[in-house]
Amino acid sequence: MHEAETYLNRKYSTFVVKYSWCFLLLGLIICFALGLSAVLLRDLPDFNDPTKGFVPRGKNTLTSKLFVLERVKNELDKQMLAAKVVDNKKVSSSLNINKEEEEDEDADYDDNLNESYLLEDLRNSLDSCAFLSSDQNKCLTNKQVYELLHNQSDLIRFSKTIEQQMNKPHEQICTSIDLNRHYEVYFESSNKSIPNLLTINNLLSLCKKQNNLLKLFQLDSTCHYTLPQMISYFSNKSNCSELNENDITYFIYRMQRCHQLYNTGLIRLAGLKRYRFKPIELFEYDSCFRYNFTFLTLEYLLDKTFLTTNETRYTAMWFLKPKKPKKSLNGSEIHTANSAYDLFIKHFYRNPKFDDGWTRISALNLLDIRISTAMKQIRADMFFVILAISLIVGVTIIYLRSITVALMTNVCVVFSFACAYFSYKIALGIDLFPYINLMATFILIGISCDNVFVIFDAWYSEKLDIYNQARLQNRSIEFYGKLTKQQEQQYHRDRDNTSNGIRKKLTNKNNHEQDGNQLEDNENNEQEEDEEYFDRIKNPDLIRMMKVNDEQMIQMMGGLLRHAAASVFVTSFTTTAAFFTNMITRIAYVQLFGLFMGFCILFNFLMNITMIVSFVIVYEKFCEPLSARLGLFNHFPSLFDKVLSTLTRLSHVIFAVYIPRLIIKLRYLMIIIFFIFGIIGLIIVFYHPKLSPPKSRRYQFFQLTHPFERFEYQMRDQFLSYINEDKENVTNPLLIFIFGIEDTDLIHPFYPEDGKINQNKQNLIYNKNIDFYDPNILRWFDIFLKDLNRSDLFINVQQTYSQWLTIGQLLRGFVTSTKEKSLPLNDQEFFVPSTRNQTILAMERLFNLFKGSNKFQSANDMTRGNENYRIGFLPDSKTQEIRAFLFTVNMNVTFNSYAVQDVYYNKLQTYFQKRLEQLRLSEGPNGHVYKQVKHGWFVSPQFLFYDLMREVIRGTYTSLIFSMLFAFVVLLLTSGNVIITIYAMLTIVFIIADTVAIFVLCGWELNILETIIIIMSVGLSVDFTVHYGVAYIKADWKKNETYIKRSSKSLHLLNNNHKEKFEIDKTIIDNEHSNKKETLFQRIKKQHQYGNIQRFRRIKNSLIRVGSAVFIAGFTSFLAGLSMAPSKLTSFSQMGFFLMLIMFISWLFATWFFLPLLSFIGPIDKFGDIPLGKLCRCSKLSSSTVIQSVSINDNEENIHEEQSLKNEIN
């Protein structure tokens, strides 16, 4: 096996060296063709609707049930439209008449009515309901309402001018607002010391801005509501510029007069017109109810603190969008999302003109364009990709001193993205492309630089070995160009030091038998001198300029593949696996990002082992000679050259000298400190404060300082209109039970709009086993509804059951004779026909009589004002047989947190399963009702957020576990050592824990983006640890019989001293004599000290080989994250923060925890190796083969060298 792998390595290296140009050009052409075809053959991604794929979808997801429910609604609407028998003209005319009557009712107020007459009407109806809601059985009486008004009436009258202002031609009367796509501008005081807006100066300032905004929005013909306007109306003034202090005082008095009445909910009920019967005229004319001005003011114009403080810090100006589309003078349509965006950029974005020193704009909501604006911002933020590339090019030039390598690195990033885009769009045919996929460029830049730096470091390390070999064998060395004075001096110093070193070693060898103790001291001094000398040597230009032939390149390429390919393979595949585990989740948004990102990294890996290694040869054959002949770097200013030389030497000294010394000397302290940090991170993530799901259903697109986000995250919590709406949505929401239709959503989440993929899949799947004409089925439905009514889990079941009883009464009337109808009836029991045929006949007559009985609300239009229909039947469109039965109840819960939703949903599941189990036990083994109804299911529109959070939590932890397992397997197979793998996994766990812990402390919650980040952290945190681990395993620490010591970009004379031989032999002899005398602990301690020689050498070798490359790779990824930080999009800035944090923590733990752990108790020799690992580790035998060949040559050459030196000494 090893021979075969060595053969393949040799063949591939030979092929790359001989055909490098062809290999490189072929790869570039293929990548360019794939990327171009993907762009030309498919439409570019559309980011206008980022919510596509943002919800869970698939088997057993609640959101899929909602999609099924939506199709049920569509099928019902389609059948109702087909069954419509009323003439459209009659319907439209009747609607117009009703509309005109409603408008007349709103406008027909007589200000000259006698107050005494109105009070008399009150006295005649004191015990009558003032306002009775459609879903209420109890109400406040007229007497109670009048008492809440302090037994005083406040009849408000308006001038004709105000009446005209309120009646807009071709528009609605200005007495109501709906929370649906209007212009909302929120103001606050410019003076923080006087935050109250209810001052005369602030109101006059707002009045001027109201007029300016009317002109700006071109909305003179539509309704608008502002605080200055409303205060002037209450003072019967038509112009807000005429306001004075008395008007403010009078306004506050009137609002506070209605305070108690508002707390009862009556003013909101009246303002939304959610009552069955009109109130008495006294209340209609009272200031608390007239034109709904009090309701509009308290809920839409004043913040929530007004009723308790008589002050308001914020106010809103509402400018209603016209019902009919309008065009500007140039013919373009206005009041659209695009026109609103243009207004925002031109007049509001970083524009201080609305700050006059008194008031200023605090937040905006212009036709709900927040999401579309975020998508437009993506195009602008692509500038940060250019910034990241520029930073990477700069770092690469400084580190590798090559513009060509920097450009090639970024070319690979672009082509990796292009090939992944081809696989995504063409090969898989996926059109849904989430905007977060664009972040792949930033992540890919860091990963690609990591791999390129490791590959080039390995190449120069192999070239350094060739240089050392030639120098120690006293062979002449050719260079591509003329050496500089500094390079010549370095070259001569190397040769002189080689001769001196060999002479000293030969002298010590001759004196070896004379004095063993003196030998040991001499060897100690020599080793220190050698290492001190070689730590001073650092001139990479000298190594790069050394000329190598094709055979040497083949040998160097083989060493590069043995050392660098293993690290690149592990890092690439573990990162790819981490992203591919996103497919475990059932959220298309997360799945598609993981799929695309995995493709990007896979293609980048393929380019690294093909195009990049070919480019290494091309660079060596053409670029290095050209650069040497032209002396490109010699033309730079001396200061620049000194800076680069200083940085290069500093890097070598840090990673070859100081960091190894610190790790070895402070290993115990480092292990304890970082172990404690890791445990603290785990406690923070899993115990307290703990990573938790979000409390809000809102998703942040911009930074919180953005005016759109200030509206979403601040203003919505300040105004009662939004507070009450959010409260109503989560309080006692609807629950729909459905029987007869499978809850399977056949639409593929990746192809929601693809007609070919979803052909013939739009239809519902009916359960053909259930027979709705079976009397036993109807009886069970009756029992089930009664049981729901008795359960504490539901409320308002009686309303549903009353409609069920009404249907039973109608069925009875259709199937019973005249004599039977005269018998006494039990109105509280549902009538079930005695036979199936009678049920069929009754149902047919029922549908003919009541065509509207099958009207049913969908997940999108179940509003509080449309709950009249709580039971529905869905007949077959062809046979008219009943295929489905649906009914609604209200859940007795308030969904104010994920925990509450989770507990309640589990109770629902348990309750429903118990009812079915009771039915199964009561019927016995042959019961057929259970078999028919067991496929029933339930769903609620309020389960959408819960389902999303449930899948986020489940998918995050599942994907995290699987990605960790895959990383463990890949590490084990690649390193072939169990101990290294365990240490690496422990380090990775601590890295992820500390990273996520910092997120938790920063206030992050487990949302979509955080899920992607946590799963991605496995792949990104493994890189540095793997590089160190592979370098530790493959370290050539035994290379003491040769004269060449491997290093990374540094010259080291091989430690071919006899000190270590002497120490090892002496230790073995001493151990044999003292084993009987020493205790077990002493023997273990001695064995550990003996193993430390190997551990310390491996640690230093791994840092010399990959230390600087790992640091620079982490630094480039850190810069990629830093370039994303200024983005206005939260997803981009958070991803940038994550990249910076994960790179920093990964490098800290890999360098200062993983390596100290290895230096303390790392594996030595073959301890912890597994046979499977040896099969996968192709470098050990192949490396030893190379070492052996070099050693033989060295020994033959050095025999002659020693002989000549002996003659000189004698």
KALIN-V520462 format. One record per backbone hydrogen bond with DSSP energy under -1.0 kcal/mol. CO is the residue of the C=O (numbers start at 0). NH is the residue of the N-H. Records with the same first field share a line. If there is no record, write none. Layout:
CO = NH / NH
//
This chain:
0 = 4
1 = 5
2 = 6
3 = 7
4 = 8
5 = 9
6 = 10
7 = 11
8 = 12
9 = 13
10 = 14
11 = 15
12 = 16
13 = 17
14 = 18
18 = 22
19 = 23
20 = 24
21 = 25
22 = 26
23 = 27
24 = 28
25 = 29
26 = 30
27 = 31
28 = 32
29 = 33
30 = 34
31 = 35
32 = 36
33 = 37
34 = 38
35 = 39
36 = 40
37 = 41
48 = 51
50 = 53
52 = 588
57 = 60
60 = 64
61 = 65
62 = 66
63 = 67
64 = 68
65 = 69
66 = 70
67 = 71
68 = 72
69 = 73
70 = 74
71 = 75
72 = 76
73 = 77
74 = 78
75 = 79
76 = 80
77 = 81
78 = 82
86 = 90
87 = 91
88 = 92
89 = 93
90 = 94
91 = 95
92 = 96
93 = 97
94 = 98
95 = 99
96 = 100
97 = 101
98 = 102
99 = 103
100 = 104
101 = 105
102 = 106
103 = 107
106 = 108
109 = 112
113 = 117
114 = 118
115 = 119
116 = 120
117 = 121
118 = 122
119 = 123
121 = 124
125 = 142
127 = 141
131 = 275
132 = 135
139 = 129
140 = 144
141 = 145
142 = 146
143 = 147
145 = 150
146 = 149
148 = 151
153 = 286
158 = 162
159 = 163
160 = 164
161 = 165
162 = 166
165 = 173
167 = 170
172 = 174
177 = 179
181 = 366
182 = 318
183 = 364
184 = 316
185 = 361 / 362
186 = 314
187 = 359
190 = 193
196 = 198
198 = 202
199 = 203
200 = 204
201 = 205
202 = 206
203 = 207
204 = 208
205 = 209
206 = 210
207 = 211
208 = 212
209 = 213
210 = 214
211 = 215
212 = 216
213 = 218
218 = 221
222 = 319
224 = 317
225 = 229
226 = 230
227 = 231
228 = 232
229 = 233
231 = 236
232 = 235
238 = 241
239 = 242
243 = 247
244 = 248
245 = 249
246 = 250
247 = 251
248 = 252
249 = 253
250 = 254
251 = 255
252 = 256
255 = 258
257 = 261
258 = 262
260 = 265
261 = 264
264 = 268
265 = 269
266 = 270
267 = 271
268 = 273
279 = 283
280 = 284
284 = 155
285 = 288 / 289
288 = 291
289 = 292
291 = 295
292 = 296
293 = 297
294 = 298
295 = 299
296 = 300 / 301
298 = 720
302 = 305
304 = 308
305 = 309
311 = 196
314 = 186
316 = 184
317 = 224
318 = 182
325 = 333
327 = 330
331 = 327
335 = 339
336 = 340
337 = 341
338 = 342
339 = 343
340 = 344
341 = 345
342 = 346
343 = 347 / 348
347 = 350
351 = 354
357 = 189
358 = 355
359 = 187
362 = 185
364 = 183
365 = 368
368 = 372
369 = 373
370 = 374
371 = 375
372 = 376
376 = 380
379 = 382
380 = 383
381 = 385
382 = 386
383 = 387
384 = 388
385 = 389
386 = 390
387 = 391
388 = 392
389 = 393
390 = 394
391 = 395
392 = 396
393 = 397
394 = 398
395 = 399
396 = 400
401 = 405
402 = 406
403 = 407
404 = 408
405 = 409
406 = 410
407 = 411
408 = 412
409 = 413
410 = 414
411 = 415
412 = 416
413 = 417
414 = 418
415 = 419
416 = 420
417 = 421
418 = 422
419 = 423
420 = 424
421 = 425 / 426
422 = 427
423 = 429
433 = 436
434 = 437
435 = 438
436 = 439
437 = 440
438 = 442
439 = 443
440 = 444
441 = 445
442 = 446
443 = 447
444 = 448
445 = 449
446 = 450
447 = 451
448 = 452
449 = 453
450 = 454
451 = 455
452 = 456
453 = 457
454 = 458
455 = 459
456 = 460
457 = 461
458 = 462
459 = 463
460 = 464
461 = 465
462 = 466
463 = 467
464 = 468
465 = 469
466 = 470
467 = 471
468 = 472
469 = 474
477 = 546
483 = 487
484 = 488
485 = 489
486 = 490
487 = 491
488 = 492
489 = 493
490 = 494
491 = 495
492 = 496
493 = 497
494 = 498
495 = 499
496 = 500
497 = 501
498 = 502
499 = 503
500 = 504
501 = 505
502 = 506
503 = 507
504 = 508
505 = 509
506 = 510
508 = 511
510 = 514
514 = 518
515 = 519
516 = 520
517 = 521
518 = 522
519 = 523
520 = 524
521 = 525
522 = 526
523 = 527
524 = 528
525 = 529
526 = 530
527 = 531
528 = 532
529 = 533
530 = 534
532 = 536
538 = 542
539 = 543
540 = 544
544 = 479
548 = 552
549 = 553
550 = 554
551 = 555
552 = 556
553 = 557
554 = 558
555 = 559
556 = 560
557 = 561
558 = 562
559 = 563 / 564
563 = 567
564 = 568
565 = 569
566 = 570
567 = 571
568 = 572
569 = 573
570 = 574
571 = 575
572 = 576
573 = 577
574 = 578
575 = 579
576 = 580
578 = 581
579 = 582
580 = 583
581 = 584
585 = 56
586 = 590
587 = 591
588 = 592
589 = 593
590 = 594
591 = 595
592 = 596
593 = 597
594 = 598
595 = 599
596 = 600
597 = 601
598 = 602
599 = 603
600 = 604
601 = 605
602 = 606
603 = 607
604 = 608
606 = 611
609 = 613
610 = 614
611 = 615
612 = 616
613 = 617
614 = 618
615 = 619
616 = 620
617 = 621 / 622
618 = 623
621 = 625
622 = 626
623 = 627
624 = 628
625 = 629
626 = 630 / 631
636 = 640
637 = 641
638 = 642
639 = 643
640 = 644
641 = 645
642 = 646
643 = 647
644 = 648
645 = 649
646 = 650
647 = 651
648 = 652
649 = 653
650 = 654
651 = 655
652 = 656 / 657
653 = 658
656 = 660
657 = 661
658 = 662
659 = 663
660 = 664
661 = 665
665 = 669
666 = 670
667 = 671
668 = 672
669 = 673
670 = 674
671 = 675
672 = 676
673 = 677
674 = 678
675 = 679
676 = 680
677 = 681
678 = 682
679 = 683
680 = 684
681 = 685
682 = 686 / 687
683 = 689
684 = 690
691 = 1005
700 = 1129
702 = 705
705 = 709
706 = 363 / 710
707 = 711
708 = 712
709 = 713 / 714
710 = 715
714 = 717 / 718
717 = 303
718 = 722
719 = 723
720 = 724
721 = 725
722 = 726
723 = 727
724 = 728
725 = 729
726 = 730
729 = 894
732 = 890
734 = 888
735 = 938
736 = 886
737 = 936
738 = 884
739 = 766
753 = 757
757 = 760
764 = 741
766 = 769
770 = 773
773 = 777
774 = 778
775 = 779
776 = 780
777 = 781
778 = 782
779 = 783
780 = 784
781 = 785
782 = 786
783 = 787
784 = 788
785 = 789
786 = 790
792 = 891
794 = 889
796 = 800
797 = 801
798 = 802
799 = 803
800 = 804
801 = 805
802 = 806
803 = 807
804 = 808
805 = 809
806 = 810
807 = 811
808 = 812
809 = 813
810 = 814
811 = 815
816 = 820
819 = 822
825 = 828
834 = 838
835 = 839
836 = 840
837 = 841
838 = 842
839 = 843
840 = 844
841 = 845
842 = 846
843 = 847
844 = 848
845 = 849
849 = 852
851 = 854
860 = 862
862 = 865
869 = 887
871 = 885
873 = 882 / 883
875 = 879
880 = 875
883 = 873
884 = 738
885 = 871
886 = 736
888 = 734
889 = 794
890 = 892
892 = 731
893 = 895
896 = 900
897 = 901
898 = 902
899 = 903
900 = 904
901 = 905
902 = 906
903 = 907
904 = 908
905 = 909
906 = 910
907 = 911
908 = 912
909 = 913
910 = 914
911 = 915
912 = 916
913 = 917
914 = 918
915 = 919
916 = 920
917 = 921
918 = 922
919 = 923
923 = 926
927 = 931
928 = 932
929 = 933
932 = 935
936 = 737
938 = 735
939 = 942
940 = 943
942 = 946
943 = 947
944 = 948
945 = 949
946 = 950
947 = 951
948 = 952
949 = 953
950 = 954
951 = 955
952 = 956
953 = 957
954 = 958
955 = 959
956 = 960
957 = 961
958 = 962
959 = 963
960 = 964
961 = 965
962 = 966
963 = 967
964 = 968
965 = 969
966 = 970
967 = 971
968 = 972
969 = 973
970 = 974
971 = 975
975 = 1169
976 = 980
977 = 981
978 = 982
979 = 983
980 = 984
981 = 985
982 = 986
983 = 987
984 = 988
985 = 989
986 = 990
987 = 991
988 = 992
989 = 993
990 = 994
991 = 995
992 = 996
993 = 997
994 = 998
995 = 999
996 = 1000
997 = 1001
998 = 1003
999 = 1002
1004 = 1006
1006 = 1010
1007 = 1011
1008 = 1012
1009 = 1013
1010 = 1014
1011 = 1015
1012 = 1016
1015 = 1019
1016 = 1020
1017 = 1021
1021 = 1025
1022 = 1026
1023 = 1027
1024 = 1028
1025 = 1029
1026 = 1030
1027 = 1031
1028 = 1032
1029 = 1033
1034 = 1036
1035 = 1038
1037 = 1039
1042 = 1053
1053 = 1055
1054 = 1056
1057 = 1061
1058 = 1062
1059 = 1063
1060 = 1064
1061 = 1065
1062 = 1066
1063 = 1067
1064 = 1068
1065 = 1069
1066 = 1070
1067 = 1071
1068 = 1072
1069 = 1073
1070 = 1074
1073 = 1077
1078 = 1082
1079 = 1083
1080 = 1084
1081 = 1085
1082 = 1086
1083 = 1087
1084 = 1088
1085 = 1089
1086 = 1090
1087 = 1091
1090 = 1094
1091 = 1095
1092 = 1096
1093 = 1097
1094 = 1098
1095 = 1099
1096 = 1100
1097 = 1101
1098 = 1102
1099 = 1103
1100 = 1104
1101 = 1105
1102 = 1106
1105 = 1109
1106 = 1110
1107 = 1111
1108 = 1112
1109 = 1113
1110 = 1114
1111 = 1115
1112 = 1116
1113 = 1117
1114 = 1118
1115 = 1119
1116 = 1120
1117 = 1121
1118 = 1122
1120 = 1124
1123 = 1126
1128 = 1132
1129 = 1133
1130 = 1134
1131 = 1135
1132 = 1136
1133 = 1137
1134 = 1138
1135 = 1139
1136 = 1140
1137 = 1141
1138 = 1142
1139 = 1143
1140 = 1144
1141 = 1145
1142 = 1146
1143 = 1147
1144 = 1148
1145 = 1149
1146 = 1150
1147 = 1151
1148 = 1152 / 1153
1149 = 1154
1152 = 1156
1153 = 1157
1154 = 1158
1155 = 1159
1156 = 1160
1157 = 1161
1163 = 1166
1165 = 1168
1167 = 977
1169 = 1173
1170 = 1174
1171 = 1175
1172 = 1176
1175 = 1177
1178 = 1182
1179 = 1183
1180 = 1184
1181 = 1185
1182 = 1186
1183 = 1187
1184 = 1188
1185 = 1189
1186 = 1190
1187 = 1191
1188 = 1192
1189 = 1193
1190 = 1194
1191 = 1195
1192 = 1196
1193 = 1197
1194 = 1198
1195 = 1199
1196 = 1200
1197 = 1201
1198 = 1202
1199 = 1203
1200 = 1204
1201 = 1205
1202 = 1206
1203 = 1207
1204 = 1208
1205 = 1209
//
